[in-house]
Amino acid sequence: MKTKDSQDVILGAQARLWSCSFNQMISMCLKCAIHLRIPDAIHKHGGAAAVPLTALLSTLQIPPSKTEPFRCIMRILAHNAALFNPEPKPSPDAADDEWYSLNASSRLLLSPGGGEDDDDKAAVEVRHTSSVLFLFHPLMQEPWSFLDTWLREDGSRTPWEIAHGTASFWGYLETRDPSGELMATFYDCMTNDSKLVGEVLVSRCRDMFDGVASLVDVGGGAGTMAAAVAKAFPEIKCTVLDRPHVVKGLQGEGNLEFVGGDMFLSVPQADAVLLKWILHDWDEENCIKVLKVCKEAIASPKGKLIIIDMVVDEKRLGERNFGEVQLCFDLFMMAMVNGKERTEKEWKRLFSAAGFSNYKISTVMGLRSVIEVFP
């Protein structure tokens, strides 16, 4: 006969296993909230104030028969996902016992034009909806069913390649995405992220651009990051380098220009070279190739490479909204593109192999860091 203490241990372990197994359900509730536009409904009725559950049911046209399932989903999103704030009734005679308001996370899910005050406008300008829906896309979900196959087989095939054939993630976007839906969602995701990162970079890291007369944004896509730098520092000539088909038709103006090319072969000369969320896409060998090309492009002896990427902090791996997310990103990059997120020790090894002399890490980007690397 097991003792009460040992039974409690087993029951607690069972609860933890269930919690882990149900994480996908929480994700699907988040997807549901985006498709139903629940954040917009709360904002429409309450703005910064709380809204009763009955008002949400009416606005979203949820039939009465689905009141209890909707109530349960809202509770999950409030308590497990921390997406909405559960609020007390504003007065004893107010309708319903359940009231909800937006928080910083749900404001990022407001639709364009959904916000009217300054905070909401800022959130809409940095929409995160595309990032979430990109991860929920069926093509992005399927590889996770092949983790065991991936681990058992020798070789470099990723779960993405196992699930979708021989085409790499990048090759799939370019050759096997006929509707362009996944590619459009991916680029929208990157553009919205760059709006936030660009704003943080030019406001918190202004000293980083002292003495910089020219900058090239490698893999800069539509130029969102470079445009933020060009606007904040009109004296800096900013160039966006990306593959020819990506920058085709893009026209720069003022101190911003676009150039087609291959970062593995050549990067335009500049005082500063910017790599925002590029190196985590690649394995060590390819990272060293890119870093060497970037080093050759740095025109000034006092020039630098600016990297915006994760630095996995092993001391914080137990923190749910920091270390756990960094670990998940690490697995995501391995599974999708054979890349990885790196610790400071791993970054240092890359910089040394590419011939750089020194580096400096600034933890000003939340989960990510800004790394200045010097020739």
WOCORUR-V462549 format. One record per residue. N is the residue number from 1. RES is the residue in one letter. PHI is phi in whole degrees, 0 to 359 (none if undefined). PSI is psi in degrees with one decimal (none if undefined). Layout:
# WOCORUR-V462549
n	res	phi	psi
N	RES	PHI	PSI
N	RES	PHI	PSI
This chain:
# WOCORUR-V462549
n	res	phi	psi
1	M	none	126.1
2	K	287	146.5
3	T	285	166.0
4	K	300	-40.9
5	D	297	-43.2
6	S	292	-35.5
7	Q	296	-40.7
8	D	297	-37.0
9	V	298	-45.2
10	I	294	-42.6
11	L	297	-40.2
12	G	295	-39.8
13	A	296	-40.3
14	Q	299	-42.5
15	A	297	-39.8
16	R	294	-39.5
17	L	296	-42.9
18	W	298	-42.2
19	S	301	-45.4
20	C	295	-41.3
21	S	293	-30.8
22	F	274	-0.9
23	N	302	-36.5
24	Q	296	-33.6
25	M	295	-39.4
26	I	297	-40.7
27	S	299	-40.7
28	M	291	-30.5
29	C	294	-38.2
30	L	296	-43.9
31	K	300	-41.8
32	C	300	-43.2
33	A	298	-36.7
34	I	291	-46.1
35	H	293	-35.7
36	L	281	-14.2
37	R	61	46.4
38	I	299	-41.5
39	P	303	-40.5
40	D	297	-39.6
41	A	295	-41.2
42	I	295	-42.1
43	H	293	-39.2
44	K	300	-40.1
45	H	270	-31.7
46	G	239	-19.4
47	G	62	-117.2
48	A	274	-8.3
49	A	268	168.4
50	A	281	155.6
51	V	233	137.3
52	P	286	154.3
53	L	302	-37.2
54	T	299	-37.6
55	A	293	-38.2
56	L	293	-42.2
57	L	302	-42.0
58	S	291	-47.8
59	T	297	-40.9
60	L	275	-1.8
61	Q	57	43.6
62	I	278	124.1
63	P	295	151.4
64	P	306	-32.6
65	S	295	-16.5
66	K	253	16.1
67	T	301	-48.2
68	E	293	-43.5
69	P	300	-39.9
70	F	295	-42.0
71	R	301	-42.3
72	C	295	-42.2
73	I	297	-41.9
74	M	297	-38.7
75	R	294	-41.2
76	I	297	-44.4
77	L	292	-29.8
78	A	279	-44.2
79	H	266	-38.4
80	N	269	-40.9
81	A	265	-10.1
82	A	52	38.5
83	L	273	-34.5
84	F	236	156.8
85	N	265	118.1
86	P	287	130.5
87	E	240	151.7
88	P	288	158.3
89	K	302	135.6
90	P	293	-22.6
91	S	204	157.2
92	P	302	-31.6
93	D	265	7.9
94	A	289	151.8
95	A	293	149.9
96	D	65	159.9
97	D	256	-7.4
98	E	242	122.9
99	W	231	145.8
100	Y	225	147.1
101	S	229	164.5
102	L	284	153.9
103	N	233	-171.8
104	A	300	-36.8
105	S	290	-47.3
106	S	290	-25.7
107	R	295	-27.1
108	L	290	-12.1
109	L	257	4.7
110	L	295	143.8
111	S	287	157.3
112	P	306	130.1
113	G	84	-2.5
114	G	283	-18.2
115	G	254	144.6
116	E	242	-32.1
117	D	274	172.8
118	D	300	-42.8
119	D	296	-41.2
120	D	293	-39.6
121	K	299	-41.3
122	A	298	-40.6
123	A	295	-43.7
124	V	295	-34.9
125	E	292	-21.9
126	V	242	55.9
127	R	298	139.7
128	H	249	1.8
129	T	302	-45.5
130	S	297	-34.4
131	S	296	-43.5
132	V	292	-46.9
133	L	294	-30.5
134	F	299	-45.5
135	L	292	-28.3
136	F	273	-6.7
137	H	302	137.4
138	P	308	-37.4
139	L	295	-31.2
140	M	278	-23.2
141	Q	278	-34.2
142	E	301	-40.4
143	P	303	-25.4
144	W	291	-13.2
145	S	280	-5.2
146	F	244	20.1
147	L	299	-41.6
148	D	293	-40.1
149	T	298	-44.4
150	W	301	-45.2
151	L	290	-29.2
152	R	279	-28.4
153	E	269	142.4
154	D	277	149.1
155	G	121	-175.7
156	S	255	4.0
157	R	298	135.9
158	T	268	162.5
159	P	305	-34.5
160	W	301	-46.9
161	E	291	-34.3
162	I	295	-41.2
163	A	286	-35.0
164	H	242	13.5
165	G	97	-159.5
166	T	277	-15.2
167	A	292	131.9
168	S	292	169.2
169	F	304	-47.3
170	W	294	-41.0
171	G	296	-36.4
172	Y	296	-44.9
173	L	301	-37.0
174	E	272	-26.4
175	T	236	-20.1
176	R	235	21.4
177	D	241	69.7
178	P	303	-35.3
179	S	281	-18.9
180	G	75	8.0
181	E	296	-49.1
182	L	294	-41.5
183	M	297	-42.6
184	A	297	-41.9
185	T	295	-40.6
186	F	298	-48.4
187	Y	291	-33.1
188	D	295	-40.0
189	C	299	-48.0
190	M	294	-39.3
191	T	295	-44.5
192	N	293	-37.0
193	D	295	-40.2
194	S	294	-28.2
195	K	299	-45.4
196	L	291	-48.1
197	V	296	-39.6
198	G	297	-41.2
199	E	296	-43.6
200	V	294	-42.3
201	L	299	-48.8
202	V	282	-16.3
203	S	265	-34.4
204	R	260	-16.5
205	C	236	36.3
206	R	299	-36.5
207	D	298	-22.7
208	M	296	-21.3
209	F	259	7.0
210	D	298	128.7
211	G	80	1.2
212	V	270	119.8
213	A	258	-18.7
214	S	212	146.6
215	L	216	140.5
216	V	239	127.8
217	D	264	104.9
218	V	278	125.7
219	G	70	33.0
220	G	278	3.3
221	G	56	-126.1
222	A	282	-1.2
223	G	89	19.7
224	T	299	-46.1
225	M	295	-49.0
226	A	297	-35.9
227	A	295	-36.9
228	A	296	-41.6
229	V	292	-43.8
230	A	298	-38.1
231	K	289	-41.5
232	A	286	-28.0
233	F	229	78.9
234	P	298	-15.2
235	E	278	-10.1
236	I	265	126.9
237	K	280	118.8
238	C	250	130.6
239	T	237	133.6
240	V	258	121.5
241	L	253	125.7
242	D	206	174.3
243	R	300	146.5
244	P	308	-40.8
245	H	288	-21.4
246	V	284	-41.7
247	V	265	1.0
248	K	302	126.9
249	G	86	-7.5
250	L	277	129.5
251	Q	245	123.5
252	G	275	165.9
253	E	213	154.7
254	G	63	-122.1
255	N	262	24.1
256	L	235	131.1
257	E	219	161.0
258	F	242	140.7
259	V	224	133.4
260	G	273	142.2
261	G	178	-169.5
262	D	232	116.1
263	M	294	-15.9
264	F	279	-13.3
265	L	249	-45.6
266	S	200	142.5
267	V	232	134.4
268	P	304	145.9
269	Q	297	139.1
270	A	196	160.9
271	D	289	-33.6
272	A	227	137.6
273	V	245	128.9
274	L	251	130.3
275	L	235	100.2
276	K	258	113.7
277	W	52	46.3
278	I	252	-50.1
279	L	290	-24.1
280	H	289	-7.9
281	D	281	-11.4
282	W	233	156.7
283	D	283	176.7
284	E	300	-43.9
285	E	300	-47.5
286	N	290	-33.8
287	C	299	-43.4
288	I	296	-38.5
289	K	300	-48.7
290	V	296	-43.1
291	L	298	-39.6
292	K	295	-41.9
293	V	296	-40.9
294	C	295	-39.1
295	K	299	-41.4
296	E	296	-27.3
297	A	279	-18.3
298	I	289	112.1
299	A	281	-32.0
300	S	259	142.7
301	P	301	-25.4
302	K	262	11.6
303	G	286	-179.3
304	K	202	162.8
305	L	255	131.5
306	I	248	116.3
307	I	249	129.3
308	I	247	108.5
309	D	197	174.1
310	M	281	142.4
311	V	242	104.4
312	V	296	121.9
313	D	263	103.6
314	E	294	-19.7
315	K	282	-14.8
316	R	244	17.0
317	L	295	-21.5
318	G	279	-7.3
319	E	276	125.6
320	R	298	-45.4
321	N	268	10.8
322	F	228	-77.8
323	G	300	-42.5
324	E	298	-39.9
325	V	291	-39.5
326	Q	298	-40.8
327	L	296	-39.9
328	C	294	-41.1
329	F	299	-40.0
330	D	301	-49.0
331	L	295	-38.9
332	F	301	-45.7
333	M	293	-38.5
334	M	297	-44.7
335	A	288	-32.3
336	M	267	-42.6
337	V	226	11.1
338	N	62	31.8
339	G	258	-161.5
340	K	188	159.2
341	E	267	149.1
342	R	235	148.4
343	T	280	168.9
344	E	301	-38.6
345	K	299	-40.4
346	E	289	-38.4
347	W	298	-45.6
348	K	303	-41.0
349	R	296	-40.3
350	L	296	-46.4
351	F	298	-41.7
352	S	295	-43.4
353	A	296	-28.8
354	A	271	-3.4
355	G	93	12.9
356	F	278	153.2
357	S	263	-30.0
358	N	200	167.0
359	Y	206	163.3
360	K	218	130.7
361	I	252	129.8
362	S	242	122.2
363	T	267	73.2
364	V	242	6.2
365	M	242	28.0
366	G	70	-116.9
367	L	291	-22.5
368	R	255	168.6
369	S	230	163.6
370	V	253	122.8
371	I	247	119.3
372	E	267	125.1
373	V	239	130.8
374	F	247	141.2
375	P	300	none
